[in-house]
Amino acid sequence: MPKRVLTGVVVSDKSDKTVVVNVERKLKHPLYGKIMRRSKKYHAHDEANEYSEGETVRIEETKPISKLKTWAVVDRVTGDKATKVVGKIDIAETDEVDLEAAREPEAKAEDSADADKEKA
């Protein structure tokens, strides 16, 4: 039987060689069909204490290590609360975009007012 692999977020790294990983899953309500979120916390073995709170990690099912630990951290999915830089933007460009966005509603209002006058 293959080992199960789950992905979750480290919510606690206070214990030695152990992290608590919150794994969230989505399921559909059997009667109403609404998509619901369910989460469960797993205690996972972290031999080198290298994972910290907030990191997204992948855990794999292993033989029981202790009373609560039957999972081990395999690897890090994303860095330590890392944010990816999409691109640099000049402040002058943002000012132009803001001005254009502010002008759009005014232009639409003027166009609709002109159309109303033509109909009358």
N, C-alpha and C positions, 0 to 999 in steps of 0.2 A: 504494500500500500504506500503511495507516495506521501511525502511529508507536506503538510499544509503550510502555505506561506501567506502571511497577512501584512498589510501596510497600515501604519498608524503613526500617531504623534506622541513623542515622549512627554508625559505629564509630570513625572517625578524621577529624579536621579539621586535622591538622598541616601538610599541604601548602598552599601558597598557591593560592587559587582552585580547590581540589579537595577533595572529601569522599569518603570511602569508605563506601558504603552496603551493609549486609548485608540481602539480600532472602531471606526464608524462604518455602518453599512446602511443601505437604503432598501426598504421593502415596501410592497404595495399592500394596503389594507385589504383583507379578503372580501369584505362586504362593500365598502365605500370606494375603494380604488385609489384613495389618496396615498401619495408617496410619503412615507414616514422615515425618520432617521432614528436608528437604534445604535447605541454604542456600548462597548464592553472594554474593561481594562484588563490587560494581561501583564503579569510579572514576567520579565524576560531577563535572561542571563547576559551580562555585559562584562566579560572577563577583564578588559583593560580599563574600564570606567571611562571610555572615550566618548560616549554619547551624553548630550546634555538636554535639558528641558527645552521644548519647542522644536526640536529637530524631527523631521519625518524619517522614519526608519522602516525597514522590512524585517519581520521576525519569522522564524521557522520553528515548527514543532519538533521537539527533541524528547529524549527519554527524561523522566522526572529527575530534576536536579535537587529540588527540595519540596516541601509541602505545597508551596504555591507556584514554583517555577517549573514549567514544562515547555518553555519557549526560549529561544536564543536569538539575539540580534544578529542578523546576517550582514546588512550593510545600510549605509545612509542613502536615502533617496534624494534629499536636498540638504544644503548646507545649514549652518546654524543661523536660522532666521534670515537667510540670505535673500536679498531682493535682486532681481535681474534688471540691469540697466538696459532699457530698450534703445535709447538714443539720447544724445544731448540736444537740447533745444535752446535757442537764443531767447532771451527775455523780450526782445523787440518783436519776435515772431508771435509770442503769446499775446502781446498787447494788440497786435493787428487782428489776431483771431478773435479776441474778446470784443474789439470794436465791431468787427463784421457780424458777430453773433448778436450784438446789441442792436445793430441796424436792421437785421432781418425782420423782426416783428413790426418795426415801424414801416418798412417797405411793404409788407403784406397788408397792413392796415390801410395804407394809402391806395394800394391796388384795389382792395375790396370797396373802398369809398368811391373810387373812380368808376368801378363797375356798377355800383348802385345808382350813380348819377346818370350813367348812360341808359339804364333800364327805365328810369323815370321820365 
